[in-house]
Amino acid sequence: MAITRSEHLPDLESVHRELNRRLTHFMNSGEGGFPGMTFMPYAEIEETPKAVYLTLEIPGMEAKDLDVELTEDSVCISGERKSAARTKGIGMVRSELRYGKFKRVIPIPAKINRNQVEAEYHNGMLKLTLPKGLVNS
């Protein structure tokens, strides 16, 4: 039995472009995300008996452009990654980089001692150490 390509099916690259277009619209419309949000940083969370460790991948930014807010049961990280200046006349063929505002709220599985929270941002990785303990105002 021979396998042939149907003329009615779009090529994979067209499907990929259309899915990206629809997802971007969905995230920016306020229907599925935050209005104006263009990307969502990837996160990793680890819990030990003494602390919760949260790492977010946020390349292309400076620490001063990040805002970290600790609530009673979550951490909210937000910021804006700005597009680099382009040289006029050269043009761009393709860009898959995401620029713009983001906001990520991550639930924390334990009560955190707010007075001992540590944050470090290096090489595009934001690392938060959230010691367990009493919730302090």
Buried (B, 14 or more C-beta within 10 A) or exposed (E): EEEEEEEEEEEEEEEEEEEEEEEBEEBBEEEEBBEBBBBBBEBEBEBEEEBBEBBBEBEEBEEEBBEBEBEEEEBEBBBBBEEEEEEEEEEEEEEEEBBBBBBBEBEBEBBBBBEEBEBEBEEEBBBBBBBBBEEEE
